[in-house]
Amino acid sequence: MKRLLLAMLLLATSYSFAQIKVEGVVKDSIGTPLELANVIAINQESNTLESFGTTNDKGRFKLNLKANSKYKIQVSYIGMKTHEEIISTQEADITKDFSLQMDNTLDEVELVYEMPVTVKGDTLIYNADSFKNGTERKLEDVLKKLPGVEVTDDGEIEVEGKKVSKVMVDGKDFFDGDSKLATKNIPSNAVDKVQVLKNYAEVGQLKGVTDNQDNIAINIKLKEGKENFWFGHVTGGSGVANEDGLYVVQPKLFYYSPKYSINLIGDLNNIGEVAFTRRDYFNFTGGFRMPSRQSGTNIDLGNNNLGFLALQNNRAKAISTKFGAANFSYSPKKSLDLSGFAIFSNSKTELQENNFVQYTNPELGIPDELTQSNTMQRSDLGMLKLSAKYKPNVNNQLDYDIVGRMSKESQDQLFNSSVIGNTNQYEETSPYSINQNLNYYYTLNEKNIFALEVQHLIQDEDPFYNAVLEDKENYENTANALGMNADQLVYDIGQDKRIKSNQMDAKLDYWNVLSQRSDINFTFGTILSNQKFDSEIFQVLDDGSVFDPTPTFNDGLDTNNTDYNFSDIYLGVHYRFKRGKFTVSPGFSTHAYSTKNVQYGDTYKDNFFRVLPDFNMRIQLKKSENINLNYRMQTQFTDVTNLAKGLVLNNYNAIFAGDETLDNAVSHNVNLTYFSFNMFNYTNVFAMVSYSKRIDQIRSLSNFESVIRTSSPFNSSFADETASANGRFQRRFGKLQASVIGGLTYSKFAQFIQSQTSVNENYTQNYKAELRTNFREAPNVELSYAYTIQDSDQGDTRAKFYTSTPSVEFDAYIWKAITFRTDFSYTNFSNEDGTINDYKFWNASLSYRKNQDAKLEYELKATNLLDTRAQNESSTSDTSIRASEYYIQPMYVTFRLIYTL
């Protein structure tokens, strides 16, 4: 492997030194530099596109060409005659300027090759074939090769450092624009153009009065022949691991026409290839965003999901998944668009994990704890959405969406603690939610624009928890405090919970356009929310009967029956004006808040007014370079579970009681960002600095009996602070692309344990360097090195962990028929005393396809070739520092047959 990497680096280096530069300036007939003119060089011997460039704001361009070769140079610009010229390179660099003439026909010179990258207004267009080398199979593979475009490990797309908010195919939303489903499933051979839509406005009528400069969408243009025709591929495969059989079935079918589209995605496997994770499910908004998200009010409905152990890098000891998704769009007439999707995911996951837990403040007598857990998770997740968009004319648009979610999940866990002993835990839940969204946009005239947005959410959650503690004496004090019956062989504790939420969020916006450079916006809105929370702790006795314990603390309250109402009526005013490079938008919102919770016959009310200012300033230095300063003051309200004062078992060793008198928290948030993308040398720079201060933040007062924690919330008089800085620099050097990423996060908050107060400070540093080649004919390699430092100072306890991960990816297209891919990573996990553990992962695949148009492809794919069985990570909480060893799947080898439609 080392020899291969060295050879690839030598090849890339020698290629770079064997090139010469051709650079100069493109002007019009009167000598004015032309920005974003296209310059391409066609090798006259091979008749292939050798290099391309785009002029910067001073009209400069630069091409990297081979020495001692002949090229046809084509220079083009919208509205001008295309210029052609033959040049011959020698050993020295060449400086040459071009002058273009005005032309109305635009047909005088035929462009033999399409420009790899073109710019039309706010749209950046990539010609996908200009970047492919034959190893691509998915949209993700194509996007990674486009300058200025990145695909994260989670499948999210970033352009010039900004997250892409929507993905479309031929102008139609792909599963509501979800980037991961698009990057992992759309076949690369169907992609003709990738259109990056900057300053993207979901509603065209609001484009001129809303700030869309950080909004980016991507539209995938399909190749000719992919319309009015089914395309895609079906993969089937099997293998052997130990005595178990392996299988994988992945149909991915697509149909697009001017009137309607259908997308079908399926995935069944037991080899750990997770198509749609629980995290994807809960992060999938279905296109829903709260109308009041900019009002300054944040109300939390809480997270009552099960305490599922999270997968690390989508790995586990064993995973089997079933995934199916269907998406459709239909336009019966020009003014009406109908669309929808359905998603279902089933997974069975086995996890094994060892943890070393070091609690803060050791002088308080909290022992360090070694834990081992074996967990079986079962999850059924379903989602259905229907949408309608009616736009009879340019002045009116009506949108309606409804999305429903249903799930059934369970987690069965055998848990061993060096302090508590053996515990069997079981959790299950079957929640559902229905979310509706109604939007109406009306343009009275060019000076007056209205928008009404209403959203309604109904949610019902019913988590159940059960723990059987086998070593009674280690839990005796807690059991006595809970009022449990001690005359049993084991302590069998259970809890039922039910949380019902009903919330409406609505606002009416009015914009008055004062001039081409200024407008004023008035917003009138409201949030109405109701939550009902019921819970009950019980004990199952040896004879199977149920015992209702009465705790000896918390005033004997072990049940909850809480009704919580919240309302916010607000009026916002924002003024926006442009002066040269500056766009400034100061504003504020005034709020009338009301909260009321009723429990145990008592009512607790709070009514108050608050003014929340905000400010935004953007400095547009160039078309693709800007600085953005943003400040916002927000009010944060908690959910019903923090207000309910009866006992709740968050876990067998985590007992919680709420506080009905909790107050709201206030936060001040400021961030400064810088973006720059230079198409002249494909340099991409992104930097951000942010700071947040939260006042009256809800914190927990905790008391420990051994490692069993009893806590209750309160409004801390100590402010929480978080500061972060991160940045990215990326640039192309001929066929090489280099990037450097760095980030630093600092957080500070107070913790309260055993009536003692201490300050927690956490520092996290992340660094990554990457070098990637981009050859059309030769193999390509990607080298990267990631380094993380996690430093936690928690009272009298301080721990520092280091994680370093060098990695390499290699792909080659051999004899126009064989594709070879492999990736290798090495991770070293250590602390200040030295290495705790290290592990390696090596994956490889070899596929054969007779030619690019062949229907059948044969693939041999191996994961975890070194048979690594565990990996490590560290984490922190407000009371402990944790180092984990996490077990993963063994080596799997599968043979797959892929049929392309």
Secondary structure as GFF3:
##gff-version 3
##sequence-region A 1 901
A	DSSP	alpha_helix	2	17	.	.	.	ID=ss1
A	DSSP	beta_strand	19	27	.	.	.	ID=ss2
A	DSSP	beta_strand	38	43	.	.	.	ID=ss3
A	DSSP	beta_strand	48	54	.	.	.	ID=ss4
A	DSSP	beta_strand	60	66	.	.	.	ID=ss5
A	DSSP	beta_strand	70	76	.	.	.	ID=ss6
A	DSSP	beta_strand	83	88	.	.	.	ID=ss7
A	DSSP	beta_strand	94	95	.	.	.	ID=ss8
A	DSSP	beta_strand	98	99	.	.	.	ID=ss9
A	DSSP	beta_strand	117	120	.	.	.	ID=ss10
A	DSSP	beta_strand	123	127	.	.	.	ID=ss11
A	DSSP	three_ten_helix	128	130	.	.	.	ID=ss12
A	DSSP	alpha_helix	139	143	.	.	.	ID=ss13
A	DSSP	beta_strand	149	151	.	.	.	ID=ss14
A	DSSP	beta_strand	157	159	.	.	.	ID=ss15
A	DSSP	beta_strand	162	163	.	.	.	ID=ss16
A	DSSP	beta_strand	166	169	.	.	.	ID=ss17
A	DSSP	beta_strand	172	173	.	.	.	ID=ss18
A	DSSP	three_ten_helix	175	177	.	.	.	ID=ss19
A	DSSP	alpha_helix	179	185	.	.	.	ID=ss20
A	DSSP	three_ten_helix	188	190	.	.	.	ID=ss21
A	DSSP	beta_strand	191	198	.	.	.	ID=ss22
A	DSSP	three_ten_helix	204	206	.	.	.	ID=ss23
A	DSSP	beta_strand	216	222	.	.	.	ID=ss24
A	DSSP	beta_strand	229	241	.	.	.	ID=ss25
A	DSSP	beta_strand	244	256	.	.	.	ID=ss26
A	DSSP	beta_strand	260	269	.	.	.	ID=ss27
A	DSSP	alpha_helix	278	283	.	.	.	ID=ss28
A	DSSP	three_ten_helix	291	294	.	.	.	ID=ss29
A	DSSP	beta_strand	297	299	.	.	.	ID=ss30
A	DSSP	beta_strand	318	333	.	.	.	ID=ss31
A	DSSP	beta_strand	336	359	.	.	.	ID=ss32
A	DSSP	three_ten_helix	362	364	.	.	.	ID=ss33
A	DSSP	beta_strand	369	393	.	.	.	ID=ss34
A	DSSP	beta_strand	396	417	.	.	.	ID=ss35
A	DSSP	beta_strand	421	429	.	.	.	ID=ss36
A	DSSP	beta_strand	432	445	.	.	.	ID=ss37
A	DSSP	beta_strand	448	461	.	.	.	ID=ss38
A	DSSP	beta_strand	464	469	.	.	.	ID=ss39
A	DSSP	three_ten_helix	472	475	.	.	.	ID=ss40
A	DSSP	alpha_helix	476	482	.	.	.	ID=ss41
A	DSSP	beta_strand	491	515	.	.	.	ID=ss42
A	DSSP	beta_strand	518	540	.	.	.	ID=ss43
A	DSSP	beta_strand	546	547	.	.	.	ID=ss44
A	DSSP	three_ten_helix	554	556	.	.	.	ID=ss45
A	DSSP	beta_strand	559	579	.	.	.	ID=ss46
A	DSSP	beta_strand	582	599	.	.	.	ID=ss47
A	DSSP	beta_strand	602	622	.	.	.	ID=ss48
A	DSSP	beta_strand	625	637	.	.	.	ID=ss49
A	DSSP	alpha_helix	640	643	.	.	.	ID=ss50
A	DSSP	beta_strand	647	651	.	.	.	ID=ss51
A	DSSP	beta_strand	654	657	.	.	.	ID=ss52
A	DSSP	beta_strand	665	678	.	.	.	ID=ss53
A	DSSP	beta_strand	683	695	.	.	.	ID=ss54
A	DSSP	beta_strand	698	705	.	.	.	ID=ss55
A	DSSP	beta_strand	708	715	.	.	.	ID=ss56
A	DSSP	beta_strand	720	733	.	.	.	ID=ss57
A	DSSP	beta_strand	736	753	.	.	.	ID=ss58
A	DSSP	beta_strand	756	773	.	.	.	ID=ss59
A	DSSP	beta_strand	780	794	.	.	.	ID=ss60
A	DSSP	beta_strand	797	814	.	.	.	ID=ss61
A	DSSP	beta_strand	818	831	.	.	.	ID=ss62
A	DSSP	beta_strand	834	848	.	.	.	ID=ss63
A	DSSP	beta_strand	856	863	.	.	.	ID=ss64
A	DSSP	beta_strand	870	876	.	.	.	ID=ss65
A	DSSP	beta_strand	880	887	.	.	.	ID=ss66
A	DSSP	beta_strand	892	900	.	.	.	ID=ss67
###
